[in-house]
Amino acid sequence: MESTMVTDFKDIKQEQMQEFLHDSIQVPDDLQSNVMVTTLDKVYNWSRKSSMWPLLFGLACCAIEMIATAASRYDLARFGMEVMRPSPRQSDLMIVSGTVTKKMAPAIVRIYNQMAEPRYVLAMGACATGGGPFKEGYSVVSGIDKYIPVDVYVPGCPPTPEALIYGLLKLHEKVERQSITTVPWYRKGASEAIPVPVLGPDIFDPRKVQIIKEQTLGAAAAVKGPAASKARLQPQPMTEDAKARIRAAQAKYRAQKQPA
Ligand code: SF4
């Protein structure tokens, strides 16, 4: 009986280790209990995904589901992420759970900039993903990905704890596909901080300030005389050049977040 249990245990251990073993370097049979050959990427990614520390950060009703996920029934401890960190400087993962108002967006971007790399963002729920039931409301932004790069979207209003855990597993898969040789945080030069959006009558993104100036001041400057003040108030159609620049900026940010 005892020897069967030992064999079973060995089989389970072997099965769990299988995904970490090197594809081509074989270990002789008599050393298999003591020696394992793997890659640096596997160890590096396994350690990061097994201790993904989330930021304690909730915005609205979705946060209640996030809190439930962290409680005993769902047990985030099995992923090494049971303690939500109170500081962005100790966190790897921002779970944006709830409605993102225009007033809150600058604070979210500022907190994101304070997180050390590698850092990830999970948009939890319809509101954080695209505005949800408040989309195009006067006070709500249509998704946090307008301002910071999002790695995983979890749909639902609100998503269940099971859905959030599924999103976290998807994030683990993304981490597993990255390589230490190509990840952005080990490239030369410091990463650029994301400009903090400016809260005003309507929030605006400083990355688009040049385009906004060209569209408003440029168009108004071209009109002289009594019609000039009226022209300033007229919305101007966006030029093809401005659209191309927006597309180029979006492609640049997407490329930065591509998994290796
Ligand atoms: S997605 Fe639904 S549950 Fe989540 S914050 Fe928005 S309204 Fe609340």
Residues whose N, C-alpha, C, O or C-beta is under 5 A from the ligand:
A	BS01	SF4	A60 C61 C62 G98 T99 G125 A126 C127 G132 G156 C157 P158
